[in-house]
Amino acid sequence: MDMFFELLPHNQVMIKEFVFACHGLLTNEFIMSMVGVVELISGICSIIGRWIIVALSVMVSIAFGILGFNFKVDI
């Protein structure tokens, strides 16, 4: 839900370098909205029990993207 409504204050928790790196992603609202939609659809599919392998593979690819971004910025 935080992808769509910004419920958590992000700038107070993150380090300065992470804020600068994340600023590029947050200015392009299409990318973060698409990631949120894909996460939501894959979560619903895994809860319902349909296409579990596809939903989990999508979740794993998003998790590797998040890990790669964090390793690149906060090494």
RAJOWO-V673068 format. One record per backbone hydrogen bond with DSSP energy under -1.0 kcal/mol. CO is the residue of the C=O (numbers start at 1). NH is the residue of the N-H. Records with the same first field share a line. If there is no record, write none. Layout:
BEGIN
CO=NH ; NH
END
This chain:
BEGIN
1=5
2=6
10=14
15=19
16=20
17=21
18=22
19=23
22=26
23=27
27=29
29=33
30=34
31=35
32=36
33=37
34=38
35=39
36=40
37=41
38=42
39=43
40=44
41=45
42=46
43=47
44=48
45=49 ; 50
51=55
52=56
53=57
54=58
55=59
56=60
57=61
58=62
59=63
60=64
61=65
62=66
63=67
64=68
65=69
66=70
67=71
68=72
69=73
70=74
END
